[in-house]
Every structure is written in structure tokens, then in C-alpha cells.
Amino acid sequence: MKNKRKIISIIIPCYNEEKNIIDILLKVNQVKLNNIKKEIIVIDDCSKDSTLKILKKNKKLYNILITHDKNKGKGASIKSALKKASGDFIIIQDADLEYNPNEYKILLDYLINNNCDVVYGTRFKEKKYNQGYLANRLANYFLTFLFNFRTKSKLTDINTCYKLFKKEVLKDLDLKENRFGLDPEITLKITKKNIKIEEVPITYKPRSKKEGKKINIKDGIRAIYCLFKYY
């Protein structure tokens, strides 16, 4: 009897991404993952532009569409998707084209070959991948340093979008954060369970505020607060 195919749930939160949503969905659909099936879950966080209209016209590009009746934040979108996800593995994919879906295989191969529970795609472990605006890099360095100091860890990028989990890791985490504070919350709560987080280098193509980047200084302050609150 053949082994049942594994499934990876790909969670794509989006808010006002009418320019990018089709491109990212096409890229995700084109990814080949050997014998692993993709479950694509899109969450429209009450977009004010044509994002939802475009999604409804292109149902073949995803498996599940979740809509929020008001804007709740990226964290809330991920929590909504986790309730629907049926995959053996779960990964988060931003809709803004900063990350390359073809690199799912890098994370999956590492997780499976090394029997890991969690793998993060780090933007900062190798200099050749070290991209992004200076202010954002410095903020990431500071938050990661603070996390490592608090937990005696050695991570290089706790705010990366590419976080790959075995589904059972996320059970009973009781996630609270609704915005970008979910990144440090997830990482802290996993660490407190004594689950080791592995890292592999990935590429990264940042976009600017003008192009639609949504994270701001308030999110950074909230992230610092979360590092103390959930520790």
C-alpha cells in the first residue's frame, strides 16, 4: 500500500494587494514539491481595494478563501487560517512578493532530512543573502538580539515570514497577537516548549513603504513588548 501523500498548508494573509495577489498565487501554484501536496489558504483582511474581487474571480488558484468583515491584522489572519489548515506542514507566505515560493523546498528538505519540528528561513545568516533597508535590518537585528538574550538562543532572524512548522507544533500555543506581534509570540512560545528552531538561508527582495510595505514603528514597539510579555 502506498504511503499517503503529505500536505503543506500555505497560509497567505493579504490586505490591499490587488497588484500582487495573482502574481504570488501563480508563483505558489507553480512550485513543485515532489510528493507533497499543496493546500493554499488565502485570507483577505477586509481589503479596501479590489483584492477580494480578484480572488473571487480566480478560485482555481487557491483551495480555501477566508474573509474578515473588518481589518484585524496579519496575526489575526494567520490565526483564522490555522483553524482551517489540514496540512502535515504549515508555512506562512506574505502576498507582497518579497519572498520566493520556490524556496519552500529548501525549508522542507531541511526539516524532513534532519527530522526537525520547526525551520525558519533566515535573511541574515549569510552575507550574500543580507538584503533590505538599513532601518529594517537594524530593527530586526535588535529584536533578534533581545530575543536571544532573553532565551539564550542563537537565532538570526525571528521576524522572517518563512516559518515552516510541523502542524502539531502549533497545537495548544493559544496565540493572542493580531498584528505583527505574532512573530515574536510564536517564536517565544515554541522556545518555551523546548522545541528547537533550525534556520536555513533564503533570499529576500524587500519593498518600500511607497510600494505598500505595512510594518511600522508601532509594530516594532509592540514586538519588543511581546518579547517581555510572553517570556
Backbone bond lengths (Angstrom), bond angles and torsions (degrees), N, CA, C in turn:
res aa  C-N    CA-C-N  psi(-1)  N-CA   C-N-CA  omega(-1)  CA-C   N-CA-C  phi
1 M - - - 1.468 - - 1.533 109.75 -
2 K 1.323 116.69 131.25 1.455 120.80 -178.38 1.527 110.84 -70.53
3 N 1.356 114.48 146.36 1.453 119.05 175.96 1.524 110.34 -67.85
4 K 1.315 115.71 142.48 1.450 120.85 178.48 1.526 110.08 -65.97
5 R 1.327 116.67 136.80 1.467 120.48 179.68 1.516 111.17 -64.09
6 K 1.319 115.91 134.98 1.460 120.89 174.55 1.528 109.18 -73.64
7 I 1.325 115.96 155.17 1.461 122.03 -179.59 1.525 109.27 -123.45
8 I 1.328 116.66 137.95 1.452 121.34 171.05 1.524 108.41 -111.98
9 S 1.312 116.83 123.27 1.466 121.92 175.58 1.518 108.09 -88.23
10 I 1.324 115.72 122.13 1.465 122.10 -178.78 1.527 107.58 -106.55
11 I 1.320 115.77 111.58 1.465 121.71 -175.13 1.525 108.95 -95.64
12 I 1.337 116.28 121.08 1.469 121.57 -177.05 1.530 110.01 -121.26
13 P 1.333 118.40 93.74 1.470 120.07 174.16 1.523 109.16 -75.11
14 C 1.323 117.05 142.23 1.464 118.09 177.15 1.520 111.20 -145.54
15 Y 1.318 114.73 144.68 1.463 122.15 176.43 1.527 107.25 -146.76
16 N 1.322 115.67 116.78 1.471 121.92 -179.50 1.537 111.46 54.67
17 E 1.319 115.99 55.14 1.462 121.48 -178.84 1.529 111.42 -117.93
18 E 1.323 117.68 38.52 1.461 120.85 -177.31 1.529 112.57 -60.52
19 K 1.333 117.59 -27.76 1.462 120.86 -178.91 1.527 112.42 -79.24
20 N 1.334 116.75 -23.00 1.465 119.80 -171.31 1.520 115.72 -116.31
21 I 1.331 117.61 -18.81 1.462 119.34 -166.99 1.533 112.88 -61.57
22 I 1.314 118.13 -40.63 1.468 119.89 179.11 1.526 110.18 -67.66
23 D 1.324 117.23 -42.66 1.470 120.68 -179.87 1.518 111.15 -59.56
24 I 1.332 117.51 -46.53 1.460 118.95 -177.59 1.529 110.85 -68.13
25 L 1.325 117.78 -37.98 1.461 120.31 178.79 1.532 111.39 -66.02
26 L 1.314 116.90 -39.11 1.464 120.17 176.65 1.525 110.78 -63.24
27 K 1.323 116.45 -42.55 1.462 120.99 179.37 1.529 110.82 -62.93
28 V 1.335 116.62 -42.94 1.463 121.01 -179.82 1.528 110.08 -65.01
29 N 1.321 116.37 -42.50 1.467 120.19 179.95 1.522 112.20 -64.65
30 Q 1.317 117.11 -30.83 1.461 120.80 -176.79 1.531 113.12 -80.05
31 V 1.322 116.67 -13.14 1.465 120.03 -178.95 1.531 110.49 -66.33
32 K 1.323 116.70 133.06 1.464 122.02 177.86 1.531 109.01 -106.74
33 L 1.324 115.90 125.93 1.463 121.02 -174.74 1.521 111.75 -123.95
34 N 1.299 116.61 42.90 1.468 122.06 179.30 1.522 110.73 52.98
35 N 1.321 117.93 -115.16 1.462 120.93 -174.03 1.526 112.31 -100.31
36 I 1.331 117.52 20.07 1.463 121.30 -179.21 1.526 109.76 -104.68
37 K 1.326 115.90 128.41 1.464 122.31 -179.07 1.527 110.02 -88.28
38 K 1.340 116.00 143.89 1.460 120.70 -179.96 1.531 111.41 -98.04
39 E 1.311 115.79 135.28 1.463 122.88 170.57 1.526 106.05 -116.93
40 I 1.323 116.60 108.78 1.468 121.42 -174.69 1.530 109.57 -97.67
41 I 1.331 114.88 119.09 1.469 121.48 -178.42 1.524 108.53 -116.05
42 V 1.321 116.87 117.56 1.463 122.03 179.95 1.531 109.13 -108.00
43 I 1.327 116.13 135.63 1.463 121.13 177.50 1.524 108.28 -120.05
44 D 1.327 116.46 115.85 1.460 119.78 174.16 1.529 107.77 -91.86
45 D 1.328 115.49 115.45 1.463 121.49 -174.30 1.530 111.12 -90.15
46 C 1.343 114.88 56.13 1.471 122.54 178.96 1.532 111.65 58.52
47 S 1.333 115.61 53.55 1.466 120.58 178.50 1.524 111.42 -60.44
48 K 1.328 114.53 146.17 1.468 120.48 179.13 1.523 111.93 -95.55
49 D 1.329 116.16 -9.99 1.463 119.97 179.34 1.538 109.58 -99.79
50 S 1.303 118.15 -150.37 1.472 121.61 -175.33 1.525 113.88 -94.39
51 T 1.316 117.65 14.12 1.470 120.35 -176.30 1.525 112.16 -54.75
52 L 1.317 117.35 -51.39 1.466 120.71 -176.73 1.531 111.22 -64.76
53 K 1.301 117.00 -40.32 1.461 121.27 178.05 1.523 110.46 -60.29
54 I 1.320 116.87 -42.62 1.463 121.68 179.25 1.523 110.13 -65.30
55 L 1.323 116.58 -41.79 1.467 120.59 179.94 1.526 111.29 -62.03
56 K 1.307 116.80 -42.83 1.468 120.29 -178.20 1.524 111.94 -66.85
57 K 1.326 116.60 -23.74 1.464 120.46 178.74 1.532 112.39 -86.38
58 N 1.328 116.29 -8.73 1.464 119.99 -175.29 1.527 110.95 -130.13
59 K 1.318 115.97 52.99 1.461 121.95 -175.15 1.520 113.67 -65.25
60 K 1.319 117.72 -21.45 1.460 120.57 -179.16 1.532 112.50 -71.06
61 L 1.322 116.53 -12.34 1.464 120.23 -175.08 1.525 113.25 -89.92
62 Y 1.328 117.62 -2.35 1.469 120.12 179.79 1.521 108.96 -150.38
63 N 1.326 115.88 167.75 1.466 121.31 -179.98 1.519 113.08 -99.69
64 I 1.323 116.03 -37.82 1.467 120.87 -176.40 1.523 108.91 -135.21
65 L 1.330 116.21 133.46 1.462 121.81 174.00 1.522 108.87 -117.48
66 I 1.321 115.83 125.61 1.466 122.39 176.71 1.529 107.31 -114.58
67 T 1.319 117.16 134.38 1.468 120.46 178.98 1.524 110.17 -121.49
68 H 1.305 115.86 139.68 1.462 121.99 174.67 1.524 109.23 -101.49
69 D 1.326 116.38 139.16 1.465 119.66 -179.71 1.520 112.60 -82.34
70 K 1.348 116.78 -6.84 1.457 121.81 170.95 1.522 108.19 -150.73
71 N 1.317 115.86 157.95 1.458 119.94 -178.16 1.526 110.16 -70.78
72 K 1.345 115.90 120.34 1.466 120.85 -175.14 1.521 113.28 -114.36
73 G 1.325 117.82 -20.18 1.452 120.53 -179.93 1.515 112.85 111.74
74 K 1.352 115.16 163.13 1.463 120.86 -177.80 1.522 111.89 -61.95
75 G 1.326 116.28 -42.31 1.458 119.48 -179.66 1.513 112.38 -60.63
76 A 1.336 116.01 -43.52 1.466 120.49 178.52 1.525 110.78 -63.88
77 S 1.320 116.77 -36.35 1.463 120.74 178.56 1.528 111.16 -64.77
78 I 1.320 116.01 -43.18 1.464 119.95 178.83 1.521 110.32 -64.31
79 K 1.325 117.40 -40.85 1.469 120.55 179.23 1.523 111.07 -63.99
80 S 1.323 117.18 -38.37 1.469 120.62 176.77 1.521 110.74 -62.29
81 A 1.329 115.84 -41.55 1.471 120.49 -178.28 1.526 111.69 -69.63
82 L 1.316 117.27 -36.16 1.469 120.22 -178.91 1.526 111.56 -61.32
83 K 1.324 116.84 -28.33 1.463 120.58 178.66 1.534 111.33 -68.79
84 K 1.337 116.49 -24.57 1.466 121.43 -176.91 1.529 112.84 -101.49
85 A 1.316 116.92 -18.42 1.465 120.69 -172.68 1.525 111.45 -66.28
86 S 1.323 115.80 132.47 1.467 120.97 -179.81 1.522 112.08 -116.00
87 G 1.325 117.23 2.11 1.459 120.79 -174.43 1.512 114.21 -71.11
88 D 1.334 115.16 158.39 1.465 121.88 172.29 1.526 109.87 -73.64
89 F 1.346 114.94 -28.52 1.459 122.01 177.55 1.530 107.95 -124.74
90 I 1.331 115.50 153.66 1.463 120.69 178.75 1.524 108.90 -134.75
91 I 1.333 115.99 132.69 1.459 120.95 175.98 1.518 108.90 -134.57
92 I 1.326 115.80 150.08 1.469 121.83 -179.78 1.526 108.40 -104.16
93 Q 1.333 115.58 134.83 1.467 121.80 -179.10 1.522 109.31 -129.79
94 D 1.333 117.56 115.29 1.464 119.97 173.62 1.520 109.68 -68.49
95 A 1.325 116.15 154.98 1.460 121.04 -176.98 1.526 113.04 -91.00
96 D 1.331 117.45 5.25 1.465 119.88 -169.13 1.527 115.31 -96.98
97 L 1.333 118.05 8.27 1.465 122.99 175.55 1.528 113.99 69.19
98 E 1.333 117.88 14.84 1.463 120.19 177.39 1.537 111.53 -75.45
99 Y 1.323 115.38 -26.49 1.466 120.90 -177.49 1.527 109.51 -114.40
100 N 1.323 115.81 151.01 1.456 122.11 -174.65 1.535 111.09 -101.53
101 P 1.336 118.64 110.70 1.470 121.65 -179.33 1.521 114.62 -57.11
102 N 1.325 117.97 -23.33 1.462 119.82 178.24 1.529 112.15 -62.90
103 E 1.321 116.06 -14.12 1.460 119.90 -178.79 1.533 112.80 -91.07
104 Y 1.337 117.71 2.94 1.472 119.06 170.63 1.524 109.92 -53.36
105 K 1.325 114.49 -40.53 1.473 119.93 -175.07 1.529 111.25 -61.75
106 I 1.332 117.15 -34.55 1.467 120.65 178.28 1.522 110.19 -60.80
107 L 1.333 115.41 -46.92 1.465 120.52 -178.94 1.521 111.44 -69.02
108 L 1.329 116.44 -44.50 1.461 120.43 -179.11 1.527 111.83 -63.64
109 D 1.322 116.26 -44.30 1.459 119.62 179.75 1.525 110.83 -60.04
110 Y 1.322 115.87 -42.38 1.466 119.36 -179.64 1.526 110.68 -65.78
111 L 1.338 115.88 -44.78 1.467 119.93 -179.02 1.526 111.58 -61.47
112 I 1.324 116.18 -46.56 1.472 120.71 -176.68 1.521 111.65 -71.76
113 N 1.328 117.00 -45.41 1.471 120.68 -176.20 1.519 112.83 -69.42
114 N 1.328 116.30 -26.72 1.463 120.12 -178.25 1.527 112.69 -107.50
115 N 1.340 115.25 6.54 1.466 120.71 178.05 1.532 111.52 52.96
116 C 1.343 115.75 48.17 1.466 121.45 179.89 1.526 109.98 -91.73
117 D 1.316 115.57 166.65 1.458 121.46 175.01 1.523 112.26 -103.09
118 V 1.335 116.25 -30.70 1.464 122.00 -176.81 1.528 109.42 -142.40
119 V 1.329 116.81 133.48 1.462 121.47 174.49 1.528 108.52 -133.16
120 Y 1.326 116.32 129.07 1.461 122.05 175.46 1.524 108.94 -104.49
121 G 1.331 115.58 141.44 1.454 120.37 172.60 1.511 108.98 -89.08
122 T 1.321 117.75 110.38 1.458 120.77 -175.90 1.527 112.27 -93.03
123 R 1.324 114.61 137.54 1.462 121.02 178.24 1.527 112.15 -90.00
124 F 1.323 117.10 -7.60 1.464 120.07 -167.03 1.530 115.02 -125.68
125 K 1.322 118.20 6.66 1.464 119.33 -176.34 1.520 112.01 -78.48
126 E 1.325 117.09 -29.91 1.463 121.05 178.65 1.524 109.38 -124.68
127 K 1.318 117.12 138.18 1.460 121.63 -173.89 1.526 112.91 -59.47
128 K 1.333 116.57 -34.43 1.466 118.69 -177.23 1.521 112.05 -66.18
129 Y 1.352 117.13 -18.84 1.453 120.91 178.64 1.529 111.46 -100.37
130 N 1.317 116.71 -0.72 1.458 121.31 -171.15 1.525 110.48 -79.13
131 Q 1.339 116.28 87.17 1.449 121.92 -178.30 1.528 109.70 -118.85
132 G 1.323 114.54 174.02 1.456 118.88 176.35 1.512 111.55 115.27
133 Y 1.321 115.74 163.52 1.452 121.55 -178.99 1.521 110.18 -72.26
134 L 1.329 115.78 144.08 1.460 121.57 -172.81 1.526 112.14 -55.82
135 A 1.338 117.10 -45.41 1.468 119.83 -178.23 1.522 111.45 -60.89
136 N 1.327 116.61 -41.51 1.469 120.30 178.84 1.520 111.43 -67.58
137 R 1.334 116.29 -39.70 1.465 119.41 178.74 1.521 110.77 -63.62
138 L 1.321 116.27 -43.76 1.463 120.25 -179.61 1.527 111.13 -63.52
139 A 1.330 116.16 -39.97 1.469 120.03 177.97 1.523 110.44 -63.47
140 N 1.338 116.19 -43.27 1.461 120.48 177.90 1.525 111.76 -63.78
141 Y 1.330 116.09 -42.93 1.465 119.58 178.68 1.522 110.78 -60.01
142 F 1.342 115.49 -43.70 1.466 119.55 -177.70 1.529 111.19 -65.38
143 L 1.338 116.98 -46.62 1.465 120.43 -179.06 1.532 111.18 -64.41
144 T 1.332 115.94 -39.16 1.468 119.31 178.67 1.521 110.71 -68.47
145 F 1.342 116.62 -40.82 1.470 120.39 176.26 1.522 110.71 -59.99
146 L 1.315 116.60 -45.09 1.464 120.94 -179.72 1.524 110.86 -62.68
147 F 1.345 116.21 -42.53 1.460 120.48 177.51 1.529 110.62 -61.11
148 N 1.327 116.73 -46.51 1.459 120.63 -179.16 1.526 111.64 -63.52
149 F 1.318 115.53 -38.79 1.472 120.21 178.94 1.525 110.81 -64.04
150 R 1.318 115.99 -41.20 1.467 120.55 -177.95 1.522 112.15 -71.43
151 T 1.334 116.65 -33.96 1.464 119.86 -170.49 1.527 114.21 -112.68
152 K 1.347 116.81 -1.21 1.470 121.34 -177.38 1.531 110.99 61.74
153 S 1.330 115.76 35.16 1.461 121.48 179.25 1.523 110.44 -98.05
154 K 1.341 116.60 177.67 1.459 121.41 -179.49 1.529 110.72 -135.22
155 L 1.318 116.41 38.60 1.462 119.97 179.07 1.523 110.58 -76.61
156 T 1.329 116.06 161.30 1.465 120.56 179.50 1.526 113.24 -116.06
157 D 1.345 118.29 -11.75 1.471 119.76 -173.62 1.528 110.29 -159.72
158 I 1.338 117.22 83.39 1.467 119.19 -177.45 1.523 112.33 -78.31
159 N 1.339 117.13 -14.94 1.466 120.27 -177.14 1.520 113.69 -99.22
160 T 1.309 116.98 10.46 1.464 118.95 178.07 1.526 110.84 -60.81
161 C 1.309 115.90 145.32 1.468 120.38 174.65 1.527 110.37 -69.87
162 Y 1.336 116.48 -40.51 1.462 120.60 -174.33 1.524 111.91 -76.83
163 K 1.319 114.12 93.48 1.454 122.55 175.15 1.527 107.20 -119.44
164 L 1.317 116.29 117.89 1.461 121.44 -178.54 1.527 109.04 -109.21
165 F 1.339 115.46 127.98 1.462 120.32 -176.99 1.524 110.22 -127.58
166 K 1.326 115.80 148.94 1.446 118.79 157.79 1.524 106.16 -72.08
167 K 1.330 117.14 139.99 1.450 120.53 -171.89 1.528 112.95 -55.49
168 E 1.339 116.49 -39.06 1.457 119.30 -175.17 1.527 112.76 -64.38
169 V 1.339 117.57 -21.03 1.463 121.17 179.38 1.533 111.21 -63.54
170 L 1.340 115.80 -34.04 1.458 120.36 -175.16 1.530 113.63 -84.48
171 K 1.335 116.13 -7.88 1.457 119.33 179.53 1.529 110.50 -66.39
172 D 1.311 116.87 140.21 1.471 123.66 174.09 1.525 114.39 63.25
173 L 1.347 118.09 18.54 1.471 118.53 175.90 1.523 111.98 -74.34
174 D 1.347 116.89 -22.18 1.469 121.96 179.59 1.529 110.74 53.09
175 L 1.320 116.00 60.90 1.461 121.98 -176.46 1.520 111.57 -70.19
176 K 1.345 115.94 139.42 1.468 121.76 -174.31 1.525 113.93 -115.25
177 E 1.319 117.35 -34.55 1.461 120.97 -170.41 1.526 112.09 -71.87
178 N 1.338 115.15 140.64 1.466 120.72 -178.38 1.523 113.75 -105.04
179 R 1.320 117.23 -13.46 1.460 118.63 -179.98 1.533 109.16 -117.64
180 F 1.333 116.81 -141.03 1.455 119.80 -175.01 1.529 112.38 -75.49
181 G 1.320 117.49 -7.38 1.458 120.74 175.13 1.515 112.66 -65.56
182 L 1.338 116.46 -11.47 1.464 119.46 179.17 1.526 111.46 -65.34
183 D 1.334 117.94 -29.59 1.468 120.55 179.62 1.526 111.64 -59.85
184 P 1.333 119.10 -58.12 1.470 117.52 178.62 1.526 112.83 -65.91
185 E 1.338 117.52 -31.49 1.466 119.30 179.13 1.526 111.16 -62.28
186 I 1.336 116.98 -49.60 1.462 120.47 179.39 1.523 110.72 -59.60
187 T 1.330 116.14 -46.99 1.462 120.30 -175.94 1.529 111.22 -64.29
188 L 1.322 117.00 -41.50 1.464 120.24 178.16 1.520 111.93 -65.44
189 K 1.320 116.75 -45.32 1.467 119.70 -175.83 1.530 111.44 -68.23
190 I 1.334 116.69 -33.63 1.466 119.87 175.10 1.530 109.83 -67.34
191 T 1.326 116.18 -43.81 1.464 120.96 180.00 1.526 111.11 -62.22
192 K 1.328 116.58 -39.22 1.468 120.44 179.54 1.528 111.85 -65.65
193 K 1.339 116.43 -20.92 1.462 120.46 176.08 1.532 111.76 -85.58
194 N 1.338 115.51 5.26 1.472 121.59 -178.63 1.527 112.43 61.90
195 I 1.337 115.56 31.76 1.462 121.06 173.90 1.524 107.85 -95.50
196 K 1.315 117.11 124.26 1.460 120.67 -177.15 1.517 111.13 -76.83
197 I 1.315 116.39 134.56 1.457 122.79 176.55 1.523 108.20 -100.76
198 E 1.336 116.20 119.49 1.463 121.23 176.73 1.531 108.95 -93.67
199 E 1.332 116.82 158.14 1.459 121.62 178.96 1.529 110.80 -129.41
200 V 1.329 115.84 142.08 1.458 121.96 171.41 1.529 108.46 -131.41
201 P 1.320 118.56 143.88 1.472 121.05 -178.80 1.533 112.19 -68.26
202 I 1.323 115.64 140.40 1.467 122.36 174.54 1.520 109.11 -133.19
203 T 1.334 116.30 168.02 1.456 121.15 175.42 1.523 109.61 -92.45
204 Y 1.325 115.28 165.29 1.470 120.33 -173.11 1.519 109.24 -156.60
205 K 1.329 116.22 130.80 1.465 121.31 179.55 1.527 108.16 -125.16
206 P 1.337 117.92 91.34 1.466 120.83 -172.99 1.525 113.36 -70.04
207 R 1.315 114.69 148.42 1.464 118.79 172.29 1.523 108.43 -109.55
208 S 1.316 116.30 161.32 1.459 122.03 -176.02 1.531 111.22 -92.39
209 K 1.330 115.29 172.54 1.468 120.36 175.04 1.524 110.24 -59.07
210 K 1.332 115.63 -38.03 1.461 120.55 -179.83 1.517 111.21 -62.69
211 E 1.329 115.61 -33.37 1.467 121.41 -179.27 1.524 112.19 -83.46
212 G 1.339 116.81 -6.51 1.458 119.17 174.94 1.518 116.78 118.45
213 K 1.341 117.57 8.62 1.470 119.31 178.53 1.520 109.10 -63.18
214 K 1.344 116.81 133.28 1.463 119.95 -168.81 1.520 114.98 -107.09
215 I 1.325 119.27 -17.52 1.450 120.99 -178.56 1.526 109.79 -70.70
216 N 1.345 116.67 140.93 1.462 120.60 -176.53 1.520 110.65 -138.81
217 I 1.333 116.50 -175.78 1.458 121.27 -174.70 1.533 111.83 -64.01
218 K 1.334 117.13 -31.76 1.467 119.96 177.74 1.526 110.90 -63.36
219 D 1.328 115.70 -37.08 1.464 120.06 177.84 1.526 110.59 -66.19
220 G 1.332 116.07 -36.60 1.461 119.80 177.48 1.519 111.80 -65.21
221 I 1.326 115.85 -42.18 1.472 120.42 178.48 1.528 110.32 -64.39
222 R 1.336 115.60 -41.30 1.462 119.68 178.28 1.531 110.81 -63.81
223 A 1.325 116.46 -37.79 1.466 120.14 179.11 1.527 110.63 -62.35
224 I 1.341 116.77 -41.70 1.465 120.57 177.21 1.523 110.10 -62.05
225 Y 1.325 115.69 -44.66 1.469 120.55 177.75 1.528 111.37 -57.77
226 C 1.334 115.98 -42.52 1.471 120.85 -179.31 1.523 112.20 -64.18
227 L 1.348 116.20 -33.86 1.458 119.23 -179.87 1.526 111.54 -63.66
228 F 1.325 116.10 -27.29 1.466 119.60 176.47 1.524 111.36 -91.31
229 K 1.316 116.01 -40.54 1.483 120.18 -177.37 1.514 112.45 -60.22
230 Y 1.335 117.12 -47.69 1.464 120.43 -173.01 1.516 112.92 -90.97
231 Y 1.335 117.83 -6.38 1.451 120.36 173.01 1.520 108.40 -79.00
